[in-house]
């Protein structure tokens, strides 16, 4: 068995891969003895060999830690995850490997924090009011306050490396639909300075 990484990651024609089921062996004996026919059919073997290798290793293609690099985007699509092209391969694989856990914790502050941490690589604070307000009187103003119900603050060394639009979309997809949210990306040095000023 050949691992997916050993096969051309574009899964095209790979001259070094030999078909485990040569077509010439399935021909009638008369054609098997003909040199031209065997060479002609071998061209199809070269085209089919990567397909057989892929099918033989299908479970590896579905494993985020073993799948070819260019296959990760497709796997992410199964979970509705958009992988950033600027991320390292290890980071993309880690996000996919934890995708099931994210969906199990979907809609919780803990799940949101874990997903944003992998997405940004920074320190994440999820500030959730956790409050619910109701009104039993018809015609009254809607209950609740105009403040954001969930605040996601991400602290990183360089905020320019984080796409705020993509982060906002990630938070919108991971939080409960009826809750409002706000996203902040803060530089680590600024937070440290603010803490020191507070102490003095």
VEXTI-319012 format. One record per residue (C-alpha): residue in three letters; chain; x, y, z. Coordinates in Angstrom, 3 decimals, decimal comma, always signed. Example, Ala and Ser with C-alpha at 12.3 -4.5 7.8 and 13.67 -1.06 7.14 Angstrom:
<r ALA; A; <+12,300; -4,500; +7,800>>;
<r SER; A; <+13,670; -1,060; +7,140>>;
***
This chain:
<r UNK; A; <+0,000; +0,000; +0,000>>;
<r UNK; A; <+1,306; +3,446; -0,950>>;
<r UNK; A; <+0,582; +6,360; +1,390>>;
<r UNK; A; <-1,212; +9,348; -0,156>>;
<r UNK; A; <+1,774; +11,588; +0,491>>;
<r UNK; A; <+3,914; +9,362; -1,766>>;
<r UNK; A; <+1,533; +9,883; -4,657>>;
<r UNK; A; <+1,630; +13,166; -6,527>>;
<r UNK; A; <-0,465; +15,473; -4,337>>;
<r UNK; A; <-2,435; +16,567; -7,430>>;
<r UNK; A; <-3,396; +12,935; -8,089>>;
<r UNK; A; <-2,660; +13,093; -11,818>>;
<r UNK; A; <-0,505; +10,790; -13,919>>;
<r UNK; A; <+2,290; +9,384; -11,789>>;
<r UNK; A; <+4,859; +7,423; -13,745>>;
<r UNK; A; <+6,367; +5,752; -10,677>>;
<r UNK; A; <+3,049; +4,193; -9,591>>;
<r UNK; A; <+2,346; +0,757; -11,041>>;
<r UNK; A; <-1,226; -0,438; -11,444>>;
<r UNK; A; <-2,006; -3,423; -9,194>>;
<r UNK; A; <-4,440; -4,657; -11,885>>;
<r UNK; A; <-2,737; -4,461; -15,319>>;
<r UNK; A; <-5,315; -4,481; -18,107>>;
<r UNK; A; <-3,127; -6,629; -20,362>>;
<r UNK; A; <-3,577; -9,537; -17,926>>;
<r UNK; A; <-7,347; -9,413; -18,470>>;
<r UNK; A; <-7,135; -9,631; -22,290>>;
<r UNK; A; <-7,763; -12,874; -24,174>>;
<r UNK; A; <-4,607; -14,985; -24,583>>;
<r UNK; A; <-4,296; -14,019; -28,255>>;
<r UNK; A; <-3,901; -10,300; -27,364>>;
<r UNK; A; <-1,724; -10,967; -24,342>>;
<r UNK; A; <+0,912; -12,402; -26,669>>;
<r UNK; A; <+0,843; -9,337; -28,953>>;
<r UNK; A; <+3,557; -6,823; -27,978>>;
<r UNK; A; <+1,810; -3,817; -29,572>>;
<r UNK; A; <-1,483; -4,511; -27,764>>;
<r UNK; A; <+0,289; -4,855; -24,408>>;
<r UNK; A; <+2,122; -1,548; -24,907>>;
<r UNK; A; <-1,087; +0,155; -26,067>>;
<r UNK; A; <-3,076; -1,033; -23,031>>;
<r UNK; A; <-0,258; -0,048; -20,665>>;
<r UNK; A; <-1,076; +3,618; -21,372>>;
<r UNK; A; <-4,439; +3,059; -19,663>>;
<r UNK; A; <-2,662; +1,362; -16,754>>;
<r UNK; A; <-0,613; +4,538; -16,219>>;
<r UNK; A; <-3,815; +6,606; -16,088>>;
<r UNK; A; <-5,670; +4,200; -13,796>>;
<r UNK; A; <-2,827; +3,492; -11,333>>;
<r UNK; A; <-3,333; +6,693; -9,248>>;
<r UNK; A; <-7,069; +5,939; -9,044>>;
<r UNK; A; <-6,403; +2,456; -7,644>>;
<r UNK; A; <-3,893; +3,895; -5,173>>;
<r UNK; A; <-6,447; +6,501; -4,044>>;
<r UNK; A; <-9,162; +3,877; -3,553>>;
<r UNK; A; <-6,771; +1,574; -1,696>>;
<r UNK; A; <-5,913; +4,446; +0,665>>;
<r UNK; A; <-9,343; +6,062; +0,933>>;
<r UNK; A; <-9,385; +5,969; +4,731>>;
<r UNK; A; <-6,099; +7,907; +4,786>>;
<r UNK; A; <-7,587; +10,572; +2,502>>;
<r UNK; A; <-10,368; +11,083; +5,036>>;
<r UNK; A; <-7,944; +11,445; +7,961>>;
<r UNK; A; <-6,878; +15,107; +8,447>>;
<r UNK; A; <-3,422; +14,036; +9,676>>;
<r UNK; A; <-2,701; +11,786; +6,653>>;
<r UNK; A; <-4,575; +13,362; +3,727>>;
<r UNK; A; <-2,615; +15,151; +0,972>>;
<r UNK; A; <-2,245; +18,896; +1,532>>;
<r UNK; A; <-4,532; +19,934; -1,323>>;
<r UNK; A; <-7,263; +17,596; -0,038>>;
<r UNK; A; <-7,670; +19,478; +3,248>>;
<r UNK; A; <-9,811; +22,247; +1,728>>;
<r UNK; A; <-12,278; +19,643; +0,467>>;
<r UNK; A; <-12,410; +17,963; +3,890>>;
<r UNK; A; <-13,023; +21,366; +5,473>>;
<r UNK; A; <-16,010; +21,836; +3,176>>;
<r UNK; A; <-17,682; +18,821; +4,805>>;
<r UNK; A; <-17,738; +20,741; +8,094>>;
<r UNK; A; <-18,398; +24,158; +6,583>>;
<r UNK; A; <-14,890; +25,276; +7,570>>;
<r UNK; A; <-12,902; +27,705; +5,451>>;
<r UNK; A; <-9,175; +27,111; +5,810>>;
<r UNK; A; <-6,952; +30,161; +5,503>>;
<r UNK; A; <-4,280; +29,759; +2,815>>;
<r UNK; A; <-1,830; +31,665; +5,017>>;
<r UNK; A; <-1,949; +28,994; +7,732>>;
<r UNK; A; <+0,663; +26,314; +8,075>>;
<r UNK; A; <-0,327; +22,789; +7,019>>;
<r UNK; A; <-0,126; +21,627; +10,658>>;
<r UNK; A; <-2,583; +24,323; +11,743>>;
<r UNK; A; <-5,056; +23,361; +9,000>>;
<r UNK; A; <-4,806; +19,707; +9,993>>;
<r UNK; A; <-5,354; +20,576; +13,681>>;
<r UNK; A; <-8,499; +22,546; +12,853>>;
<r UNK; A; <-9,937; +19,677; +10,815>>;
<r UNK; A; <-8,988; +17,091; +13,423>>;
<r UNK; A; <-10,957; +19,047; +16,033>>;
<r UNK; A; <-13,928; +19,835; +13,783>>;
<r UNK; A; <-16,105; +17,119; +15,335>>;
<r UNK; A; <-15,401; +18,456; +18,824>>;
<r UNK; A; <-16,324; +21,962; +17,663>>;
<r UNK; A; <-19,687; +20,738; +16,437>>;
<r UNK; A; <-20,284; +18,818; +19,659>>;
<r UNK; A; <-19,685; +22,044; +21,626>>;
<r UNK; A; <-21,362; +24,287; +19,020>>;
<r UNK; A; <-23,268; +27,193; +20,548>>;
<r UNK; A; <-21,293; +27,157; +23,822>>;
<r UNK; A; <-18,735; +29,707; +24,994>>;
<r UNK; A; <-16,173; +26,908; +25,412>>;
<r UNK; A; <-16,672; +25,671; +21,850>>;
<r UNK; A; <-16,488; +29,191; +20,437>>;
<r UNK; A; <-13,275; +29,904; +22,339>>;
<r UNK; A; <-11,603; +26,678; +21,174>>;
<r UNK; A; <-12,505; +27,314; +17,541>>;
<r UNK; A; <-11,327; +30,945; +17,589>>;
<r UNK; A; <-8,052; +29,946; +19,309>>;
<r UNK; A; <-7,178; +27,542; +16,499>>;
<r UNK; A; <-8,330; +30,028; +13,851>>;
<r UNK; A; <-6,258; +32,925; +15,197>>;
<r UNK; A; <-3,476; +31,274; +17,193>>;
<r UNK; A; <-3,964; +33,967; +19,858>>;
<r UNK; A; <-5,309; +34,221; +23,398>>;
<r UNK; A; <-9,111; +34,362; +23,313>>;
<r UNK; A; <-11,546; +35,794; +25,854>>;
<r UNK; A; <-15,250; +35,115; +25,349>>;
<r UNK; A; <-17,348; +37,485; +27,446>>;
<r UNK; A; <-20,885; +36,158; +27,570>>;
<r UNK; A; <-23,632; +37,929; +29,505>>;
<r UNK; A; <-25,547; +34,662; +29,803>>;
<r UNK; A; <-28,651; +36,647; +30,641>>;
<r UNK; A; <-32,193; +36,118; +29,409>>;
<r UNK; A; <-35,012; +38,647; +29,712>>;
<r UNK; A; <-38,701; +38,234; +28,997>>;
<r UNK; A; <-41,842; +40,337; +29,044>>;
<r UNK; A; <-45,389; +39,130; +29,665>>;
<r UNK; A; <-47,072; +42,426; +28,765>>;
<r UNK; A; <-48,149; +42,907; +25,165>>;
<r UNK; A; <-47,009; +46,062; +23,397>>;
<r UNK; A; <-44,061; +46,786; +25,694>>;
<r UNK; A; <-40,589; +47,521; +24,389>>;
<r UNK; A; <-38,524; +44,467; +23,644>>;
<r UNK; A; <-36,631; +43,227; +26,703>>;
<r UNK; A; <-32,869; +43,155; +26,947>>;
<r UNK; A; <-30,161; +45,741; +26,509>>;
<r UNK; A; <-28,572; +47,119; +23,342>>;
<r UNK; A; <-25,187; +45,765; +24,447>>;
<r UNK; A; <-23,621; +42,826; +22,648>>;
<r UNK; A; <-24,523; +39,490; +24,215>>;
<r UNK; A; <-21,173; +37,936; +23,279>>;
<r UNK; A; <-17,869; +39,759; +23,056>>;
<r UNK; A; <-14,925; +37,844; +21,533>>;
<r UNK; A; <-11,576; +39,483; +22,237>>;
<r UNK; A; <-8,487; +38,023; +20,563>>;
<r UNK; A; <-5,014; +39,013; +21,727>>;
<r UNK; A; <-2,175; +38,445; +19,252>>;
<r UNK; A; <+1,312; +39,806; +18,621>>;
<r UNK; A; <+0,383; +41,261; +15,219>>;
<r UNK; A; <-3,309; +42,077; +14,620>>;
<r UNK; A; <-2,656; +42,656; +10,889>>;
<r UNK; A; <-2,229; +38,879; +10,466>>;
<r UNK; A; <-5,876; +38,296; +11,432>>;
<r UNK; A; <-8,689; +38,865; +8,956>>;
<r UNK; A; <-11,359; +40,515; +11,100>>;
<r UNK; A; <-14,019; +39,865; +8,446>>;
<r UNK; A; <-13,276; +36,124; +8,400>>;
<r UNK; A; <-13,089; +36,022; +12,192>>;
<r UNK; A; <-16,454; +37,786; +12,420>>;
<r UNK; A; <-17,958; +35,271; +9,975>>;
<r UNK; A; <-16,524; +32,385; +12,024>>;
<r UNK; A; <-18,033; +33,748; +15,254>>;
<r UNK; A; <-21,381; +34,374; +13,539>>;
<r UNK; A; <-21,485; +30,742; +12,360>>;
<r UNK; A; <-20,358; +29,251; +15,693>>;
<r UNK; A; <-22,606; +31,194; +18,098>>;
<r UNK; A; <-26,370; +30,767; +18,532>>;
<r UNK; A; <-28,142; +32,631; +15,725>>;
<r UNK; A; <-30,300; +34,837; +17,980>>;
<r UNK; A; <-27,362; +36,282; +19,939>>;
<r UNK; A; <-25,599; +39,478; +18,896>>;
<r UNK; A; <-21,824; +39,565; +18,970>>;
<r UNK; A; <-18,795; +41,795; +18,604>>;
<r UNK; A; <-15,229; +40,863; +17,696>>;
<r UNK; A; <-12,082; +42,689; +18,844>>;
<r UNK; A; <-8,490; +41,958; +17,839>>;
<r UNK; A; <-5,993; +43,469; +20,282>>;
<r UNK; A; <-2,213; +43,711; +20,162>>;
<r UNK; A; <-0,567; +41,793; +23,012>>;
<r UNK; A; <+1,796; +44,661; +23,940>>;
<r UNK; A; <-1,139; +47,077; +24,346>>;
<r UNK; A; <-2,905; +44,702; +26,741>>;
<r UNK; A; <+0,278; +44,255; +28,755>>;
<r UNK; A; <+0,772; +48,044; +28,982>>;
<r UNK; A; <-2,841; +48,519; +30,090>>;
<r UNK; A; <-2,425; +45,935; +32,850>>;
<r UNK; A; <+0,763; +47,593; +34,102>>;
<r UNK; A; <-0,926; +51,022; +34,185>>;
<r UNK; A; <-3,829; +49,535; +36,156>>;
<r UNK; A; <-1,419; +48,040; +38,724>>;
<r UNK; A; <+0,356; +51,379; +39,259>>;
***
